[in-house]
Amino acid sequence: MPSVVAPWILSDLAELSWSLCAGLFLVGFVLFLLGGFGHRFWLVLGITLAAGIVGLQYGPQFGMQPLVGGLFLGISAGALALSLMRIAIFLAVGMLTYYIAVRLAPGWNEQVACFLAGGLVGVFFFRFWVMVTTSLVGTLLMTYSTLLMVARYGKVDVVSLTERNGPLFNWAVAGVALLGLIFQWLLLSIRSGESESGGKKDKKDRKDRKKKDREKEKDRDDDHDEAEAEPEKRGWLTLPFFGKKRAS
């Protein structure tokens, strides 16, 4: 089973500075804890940057300047980021379901149906899979940045370490990513509960406000009726003094 912590990536990134490693760790930590919130921002940012890098690298092969290719491809991918992410979630969850079906029932001939069903589940539970993806990506960024800093300042051969202990790193990354998913899910549940309680409170406040407004309007109507009846009473009372009845 291949390791999610690839030794060749660690070898290629061995010369990264301390500031870049710390920045990668910080971005990974934010994704790990809060990736499911404001996911549109993270999706648009990540897809735009990835497409921009691809445009910079492969733009000259199509007769374009690298900067022009990266700029236009990044903007185009950013504009279609949410739609592209739904397609990516459909394909990723579908392939995962297909892989599990092949492993569990290799003689079963309905793997295509499993792929389509898994893709539909991925689209329907889009928010959940976004939290899974962000937690996993955040965990990988923290893992790579930590290993790079250990290799630079601890003088440890992390490349050979990951080659020898690939399954151990896989389980460690999966466990930490699961913790991030649970934290994001709990935080989402708390925020949803606060929103519901806030909505109920606002609804109750509006109801109480309407009740008070009706009571005030009723009091004004009563005062108005009393004010209209008062001149008639005073008209008869002032008759002996002025010799005539006041107009009501």
Secondary structure, 3 states (H helix, E strand, C coil): CCCCCCHHHHHHCCCCCHHHHHHHHHHHHHHHHHCCCCHHHHHHHHHHHHHHHHHHHHHHHHCCCHHHHHHHHHHHHHHCHHHHHHHHHHHHHHHHHHHHHHHHCCCCCCHHHHHHHHHHHHHHCHHHHHHHHHHHHHHHHHHHHHHHHHHHHCCCCHHHHHHHCHHHHHHHHHHHHHHHHHHHHHHHHHHHHHHHHHHHHHHHHHHHHHHHHHHHHHHHHHHHHHHHHHHHHHHHHCHHHHCCCCCC
